[in-house]
């Protein structure tokens, strides 16, 4: 079948596209760098023609202001309109674990708007909420930079390998729409401050991490369990230590 991947050149999109091709599916890649603009709608109708499933793994370039809301609102509306025109039978989107609990954050409020637009479209859908990717730990640590130290909260998270998320998206894309939310997280639980210390030590970075419960996460203070998936979440297999070993060898 033909599957359109919106955000096909990103961390998840590249892996997902390769997975789907290996399964023998035709993949249409949607990305601004490939000449298709989900914000303006340019090229979308042609890209989605004949598509049975669209997987939306687009992401905003900015996380801390209204730009994220503007991006997800425009992009999702255009993708949904093109999906309706093409008669797409399954709209699958990637979101973030904790989104409903963190809407004080500009970014998470934008993700909630995206989810609500998908639900309101009445198109058969699945929303997969994922925990933070190992691949983005460096960026997460940098948000706590304060001079020569990093101030980060002790709130818990279960980070996951992007490859495991892409694999589950491929599985969901080949199945029937859930018309519901699914979740995925990694097999291990860490405090954000703890995972920062592990990551910095593995990279021989001697800067210190200061545990600060009031430190914000994309503009919002966290409770201990705000970033944890629910009891029914899929548990990925890739461990942090394995990912660190592999990433340092690349």
Residue pairs with C-beta under 8 A, 6 or more apart in sequence:
1 25
1 26
1 52
1 53
2 25
2 26
2 27
2 28
2 50
2 51
2 52
2 53
3 20
3 25
3 26
3 27
3 28
3 51
3 52
3 53
3 54
3 55
3 173
4 27
4 28
4 29
4 30
4 47
4 48
4 51
4 53
4 54
4 55
4 88
5 13
5 16
5 17
5 20
5 27
5 28
5 29
5 30
5 54
5 55
5 57
6 13
6 30
6 31
6 38
6 54
6 55
6 56
6 57
6 58
6 75
6 79
7 13
7 30
7 31
7 56
7 57
7 58
7 59
8 14
8 16
8 17
8 27
8 29
8 30
8 31
8 34
8 57
9 29
9 31
9 33
9 34
10 31
10 57
10 58
10 59
11 133
11 135
11 136
11 162
12 57
12 94
12 162
12 165
12 166
12 169
13 29
13 31
13 57
15 162
15 163
15 166
16 55
16 57
16 166
16 169
16 170
16 173
17 27
17 29
19 166
19 167
19 169
19 170
20 27
20 170
20 173
21 27
23 170
23 174
25 174
28 47
28 48
28 51
30 36
30 38
30 43
30 44
30 47
32 38
32 39
35 42
35 43
36 42
36 43
36 44
36 47
37 43
37 44
38 44
38 58
38 74
38 75
38 78
38 79
39 71
39 74
39 75
39 78
40 78
41 78
41 81
41 82
44 78
44 79
44 82
45 82
45 85
45 86
47 82
48 54
48 82
48 83
48 85
48 86
48 88
49 86
50 86
51 83
51 86
51 88
52 88
52 89
52 90
53 88
53 89
53 90
53 91
53 92
53 173
54 79
54 83
54 88
54 90
54 91
54 92
55 92
55 93
55 94
55 169
55 173
56 76
56 79
56 91
56 92
56 93
56 94
57 93
57 94
57 169
58 71
58 72
58 75
58 79
60 67
60 68
60 71
60 72
60 107
60 110
61 67
61 71
62 68
62 71
63 106
63 107
63 218
64 106
64 107
64 218
64 219
65 106
66 106
68 106
68 107
68 110
69 106
69 109
69 110
69 113
71 110
72 110
72 111
72 113
72 114
73 110
73 113
73 114
73 117
76 93
76 113
76 114
76 117
76 118
77 117
79 91
80 91
80 117
80 118
80 121
80 123
83 91
83 121
83 123
84 121
84 123
88 123
89 124
89 177
90 124
90 125
90 126
90 173
90 176
90 177
91 118
91 121
91 123
91 124
91 125
91 126
91 177
92 125
92 126
92 127
92 128
92 169
92 172
92 173
92 177
93 114
93 115
93 118
93 125
93 126
93 127
93 128
94 128
94 130
94 165
94 169
95 111
95 114
95 115
95 127
95 128
95 129
95 130
95 181
96 108
96 111
96 129
96 130
96 131
97 129
97 130
97 131
97 183
97 185
97 227
97 228
97 229
97 233
98 108
98 129
98 226
98 227
98 228
99 108
99 111
99 112
99 115
99 129
100 112
101 223
101 226
102 108
102 217
102 218
102 220
102 222
102 226
103 109
103 112
104 219
104 220
105 217
105 218
105 219
105 220
106 218
106 219
107 218
107 219
108 218
108 220
115 127
115 181
118 125
118 127
119 125
124 177
124 179
125 177
125 178
125 179
126 172
126 177
126 178
126 179
126 180
126 182
127 180
127 181
127 182
128 165
128 168
128 169
128 172
128 181
128 182
128 183
128 184
129 181
129 182
129 183
129 184
129 229
130 160
130 165
130 183
130 184
130 185
131 157
131 158
131 159
131 160
131 184
131 185
131 186
131 227
131 228
131 229
132 140
132 157
132 159
132 160
132 227
133 159
133 160
133 161
133 162
133 165
134 159
134 160
134 161
134 162
134 186
134 238
134 240
134 243
134 244
134 247
135 161
135 162
137 159
137 195
137 196
137 199
138 199
140 192
140 196
141 150
141 152
141 196
141 199
141 200
141 209
142 150
143 217
143 218
144 150
144 151
144 152
144 196
144 209
144 212
144 215
146 210
148 207
148 208
149 207
149 208
149 209
149 210
150 196
150 200
150 207
150 208
150 209
150 210
151 209
151 210
151 212
151 215
152 192
152 193
152 196
152 209
152 210
152 211
152 212
152 215
153 191
153 192
153 193
153 211
153 212
153 213
153 214
153 215
153 216
153 217
153 221
153 222
154 191
154 192
154 193
154 194
154 211
154 213
154 224
155 191
155 192
155 217
155 222
155 223
155 224
155 225
155 226
155 227
156 189
156 190
156 191
156 192
156 224
156 225
156 227
156 228
157 189
157 190
157 191
157 192
157 195
157 227
157 228
158 185
158 186
158 187
158 188
158 189
158 190
158 227
158 228
158 229
159 185
159 186
159 188
159 190
159 195
159 240
160 184
160 185
160 186
160 236
160 238
161 186
161 236
161 238
161 243
163 238
164 184
164 186
164 236
164 237
164 238
165 184
165 236
168 182
168 184
168 234
168 236
172 178
172 182
182 233
182 234
183 229
183 230
183 232
183 233
183 234
184 229
184 233
184 234
184 235
184 236
185 228
185 229
185 233
185 234
185 235
185 236
186 235
186 236
186 238
186 239
186 240
187 235
187 236
187 237
187 238
187 239
188 239
188 240
189 228
190 198
190 240
191 211
192 217
192 222
193 209
193 210
193 211
193 212
195 240
196 209
197 209
198 240
198 244
199 244
200 206
200 207
200 209
202 244
202 248
203 248
213 221
214 221
215 221
217 227
